[in-house]
């Protein structure tokens, strides 16, 4: 394990074995993974992001780091230490890159660059590959002194319609990377030029505590412990409390169904909203307050966070207990919770945006919706047609098995590593 300065905080992961995935994906895929890893044995890989919990990147890295280590690579994961105001600025970047119209002042840009410079000093060893996840560590590449190896920028957010000012500020840093990875081609701004532009959809770990099997009795017992009636219809959305996830819109859908359609037999519908409050998202508590105010004194509407002792097992139970899972995003880089729900055999009502469109085949394993009315109609349809919902869920699980499990994403990364290893060293990466 490479020792970096205390500016960057190390994240250790629980060991995993790729062989444990053979019963799920088959021996052929695991053998292929091992072959791709052979030329990369003992290669040093550094992952950089800003949180070890509470977001999709952290979720991905827990598995990717562990399985790449099992394959013989020396993989590290470090999180940045923010300078004052850093996360306020990077949250503004996050919103702007997804299309918000806000502007970033010169002072805020300097806060961001100061954070990049301070954290870059923490990289005191050379790596064969450095992966910077999302805009937060993007500019670090311009400040590191140990630059041997190939640098990869991995963008996990929906940049299909980015704020021009913010994109133009960050774009020169993106161009300094040996490879740039997006989830979808539509996330790449027109006329952008990158070395080794690559598209890799994210994935879920079928053996993680959140996605492994759980007995129905245990699910029901957990529902009771969270004051949810397992005998009544249940809607669930699991996501960060972020304006782009539209939790307030989900509440509107629930109330449309519960009250406007109560005469049609949907009386007693319940809604659970679950979020994880990450320390790199200062906006999360603001949205949480709005959600709680909108929920009011409705005792069939439950709002839970990791501070209510809802962790991976609790999330799994809610997803398994749900009649319908929603991910009513307005923008979405991918939406791991969509794949998680599909893997559990649940139909998903998702926003017709970004990475959700990769996962939901409209009318096959769920529905794609563009507004509250559509979401209400499709959710009500699934509640009233449980046989259709069951068939959609079964189809959805196989879609995830084929395309959105961790083994496939790790294979994609190993292919990129091998491709970069064969390329000559550039002035930027030397």
PEMONOR-V311273 format. One record per residue. N is the residue number from 1. RES is the residue in one letter. PHI is phi as a letter, one per 20 degrees, with the letter a starting at -180 (999 if undefined). Layout:
[[N & RES & PHI] [N & RES & PHI]]
This chain:
[[1 & X & 999] [2 & X & f] [3 & X & e] [4 & X & e] [5 & X & f] [6 & X & f] [7 & X & f] [8 & X & e] [9 & X & d] [10 & X & f] [11 & X & d] [12 & X & e] [13 & X & d] [14 & X & f] [15 & X & g] [16 & X & c] [17 & X & c] [18 & X & f] [19 & X & f] [20 & X & f] [21 & X & e] [22 & X & g] [23 & X & f] [24 & X & e] [25 & X & d] [26 & X & n] [27 & X & f] [28 & X & g] [29 & X & f] [30 & X & f] [31 & X & f] [32 & X & f] [33 & X & f] [34 & X & f] [35 & X & f] [36 & X & f] [37 & X & e] [38 & X & g] [39 & X & f] [40 & X & d] [41 & X & g] [42 & X & m] [43 & X & f] [44 & X & e] [45 & X & c] [46 & X & d] [47 & X & d] [48 & X & c] [49 & X & b] [50 & X & d] [51 & X & b] [52 & X & e] [53 & X & b] [54 & X & n] [55 & X & b] [56 & X & f] [57 & X & f] [58 & X & f] [59 & X & g] [60 & X & f] [61 & X & f] [62 & X & g] [63 & X & e] [64 & X & f] [65 & X & f] [66 & X & f] [67 & X & f] [68 & X & f] [69 & X & f] [70 & X & f] [71 & X & e] [72 & X & o] [73 & X & e] [74 & X & e] [75 & X & d] [76 & X & d] [77 & X & c] [78 & X & c] [79 & X & d] [80 & X & f] [81 & X & d] [82 & X & f] [83 & X & e] [84 & X & g] [85 & X & n] [86 & X & f] [87 & X & f] [88 & X & f] [89 & X & f] [90 & X & f] [91 & X & f] [92 & X & f] [93 & X & g] [94 & X & g] [95 & X & f] [96 & X & f] [97 & X & f] [98 & X & e] [99 & X & o] [100 & X & f] [101 & X & e] [102 & X & f] [103 & X & d] [104 & X & d] [105 & X & f] [106 & X & f] [107 & X & f] [108 & X & f] [109 & X & f] [110 & X & f] [111 & X & g] [112 & X & f] [113 & X & f] [114 & X & f] [115 & X & f] [116 & X & f] [117 & X & f] [118 & X & f] [119 & X & f] [120 & X & f] [121 & X & f] [122 & X & f] [123 & X & e] [124 & X & d] [125 & X & c] [126 & X & e] [127 & X & c] [128 & X & f] [129 & X & b] [130 & X & c] [131 & X & d] [132 & X & e] [133 & X & d] [134 & X & m] [135 & X & f] [136 & X & g] [137 & X & e] [138 & X & g] [139 & X & f] [140 & X & g] [141 & X & g] [142 & X & e] [143 & X & d] [144 & X & f] [145 & X & e] [146 & X & e] [147 & X & d] [148 & X & f] [149 & X & o] [150 & X & d] [151 & X & d] [152 & X & c] [153 & X & d] [154 & X & d] [155 & X & e] [156 & X & d] [157 & X & d] [158 & X & e] [159 & X & d] [160 & X & f] [161 & X & c] [162 & X & f] [163 & X & f] [164 & X & f] [165 & X & f] [166 & X & f] [167 & X & g] [168 & X & f] [169 & X & f] [170 & X & e] [171 & X & g] [172 & X & g] [173 & X & f] [174 & X & g] [175 & X & f] [176 & X & f] [177 & X & e] [178 & X & f] [179 & X & b] [180 & X & c] [181 & X & d] [182 & X & d] [183 & X & e] [184 & X & c] [185 & X & f] [186 & X & f] [187 & X & e] [188 & X & e] [189 & X & f] [190 & X & g] [191 & X & m] [192 & X & f] [193 & X & c] [194 & X & c] [195 & X & f] [196 & X & l] [197 & X & f] [198 & X & c] [199 & X & d] [200 & X & c] [201 & X & f] [202 & X & f] [203 & X & b] [204 & X & d] [205 & X & e] [206 & X & f] [207 & X & d] [208 & X & f] [209 & X & g] [210 & X & f] [211 & X & d] [212 & X & f] [213 & X & f] [214 & X & b] [215 & X & f] [216 & X & g] [217 & X & f] [218 & X & f] [219 & X & g] [220 & X & f] [221 & X & f] [222 & X & f] [223 & X & f] [224 & X & f] [225 & X & f] [226 & X & e] [227 & X & m] [228 & X & d] [229 & X & e] [230 & X & f] [231 & X & e] [232 & X & d] [233 & X & g] [234 & X & c] [235 & X & d] [236 & X & c] [237 & X & c] [238 & X & d] [239 & X & a] [240 & X & g] [241 & X & e] [242 & X & b] [243 & X & g] [244 & X & f] [245 & X & e] [246 & X & l] [247 & X & f] [248 & X & f] [249 & X & f] [250 & X & f] [251 & X & f] [252 & X & f] [253 & X & f] [254 & X & g] [255 & X & f] [256 & X & g] [257 & X & f] [258 & X & f] [259 & X & d] [260 & X & f] [261 & X & d] [262 & X & f] [263 & X & f] [264 & X & e] [265 & X & n] [266 & X & d] [267 & X & g] [268 & X & n] [269 & X & g] [270 & X & d] [271 & X & c] [272 & X & c] [273 & X & d] [274 & X & c] [275 & X & c] [276 & X & d] [277 & X & e] [278 & X & e] [279 & X & f] [280 & X & e] [281 & X & c] [282 & X & f] [283 & X & e] [284 & X & g] [285 & X & f] [286 & X & f] [287 & X & f] [288 & X & g] [289 & X & f] [290 & X & f] [291 & X & f] [292 & X & f] [293 & X & f] [294 & X & f] [295 & X & f] [296 & X & l] [297 & X & e] [298 & X & e] [299 & X & e] [300 & X & e] [301 & X & d] [302 & X & d] [303 & X & d] [304 & X & c] [305 & X & c] [306 & X & f] [307 & X & f] [308 & X & e] [309 & X & m] [310 & X & d] [311 & X & d] [312 & X & f] [313 & X & f] [314 & X & f] [315 & X & f] [316 & X & g] [317 & X & f] [318 & X & f] [319 & X & f] [320 & X & f] [321 & X & e] [322 & X & f] [323 & X & f] [324 & X & b] [325 & X & d] [326 & X & d] [327 & X & b] [328 & X & e] [329 & X & f] [330 & X & e] [331 & X & b] [332 & X & b] [333 & X & f] [334 & X & b] [335 & X & n] [336 & X & g] [337 & X & f] [338 & X & f] [339 & X & f] [340 & X & g] [341 & X & f] [342 & X & f] [343 & X & f] [344 & X & e] [345 & X & m] [346 & X & d] [347 & X & f] [348 & X & c] [349 & X & e] [350 & X & c] [351 & X & f] [352 & X & e] [353 & X & b] [354 & X & l] [355 & X & f] [356 & X & f] [357 & X & f] [358 & X & f] [359 & X & e] [360 & X & e] [361 & X & e] [362 & X & g] [363 & X & n] [364 & X & d] [365 & X & c] [366 & X & q] [367 & X & c] [368 & X & e] [369 & X & c] [370 & X & d] [371 & X & b] [372 & X & f] [373 & X & f] [374 & X & f] [375 & X & f] [376 & X & f] [377 & X & f] [378 & X & f] [379 & X & f] [380 & X & f] [381 & X & f] [382 & X & f] [383 & X & f] [384 & X & e] [385 & X & c] [386 & X & f] [387 & X & f] [388 & X & f] [389 & X & f] [390 & X & f] [391 & X & f] [392 & X & f] [393 & X & f] [394 & X & f] [395 & X & f] [396 & X & f] [397 & X & f] [398 & X & f] [399 & X & f] [400 & X & f] [401 & X & g] [402 & X & f] [403 & X & c] [404 & X & c] [405 & X & d] [406 & X & g] [407 & X & g] [408 & X & f] [409 & X & f] [410 & X & f] [411 & X & g] [412 & X & f] [413 & X & f] [414 & X & f] [415 & X & f] [416 & X & f] [417 & X & g] [418 & X & f] [419 & X & f] [420 & X & f] [421 & X & f] [422 & X & e] [423 & X & e] [424 & X & f] [425 & X & f] [426 & X & e] [427 & X & f] [428 & X & f] [429 & X & e] [430 & X & d]]
